[in-house]
Amino acid sequence: MSQNEKQFAIDTPIGKIIAEGITEPYPEIVIYLKRNDGETINLSSINYESGGDIENYLWMDVFSDEYTNHKSWSFEDLTADFS
């Protein structure tokens, strides 16, 4: 793991749930399950886009490498004045 990455892991009976933060080329947190048998299952990814949007990708199908759901929060919504 490089200085570009930070990792946090929680043990479960079926493996570790891991949150991995990556700062380059753009800030991102990836969450996945590393099973006891070594298999990795993607769960979620949240990242900052260069325009200021936040993107969330969710894997609902554990047998697929492709995400199944996506949510985007715009820069305008994230920086709106709530007062």
DADA-V108531 format. One record per helix or strand. SS is the DSSP state (hx for helix, st for strand). FROM is the first residue (numbers start at 0). TO is the last residue. If there is no record, write none. Layout:
BEGIN
ss: {SS	SS}
from: {FROM	FROM}
to: {TO	TO}
END
This chain:
BEGIN
ss: {st	st	st	st	st	st	hx}
from: {4	14	27	39	53	68	74}
to: {11	21	34	47	57	72	77}
END
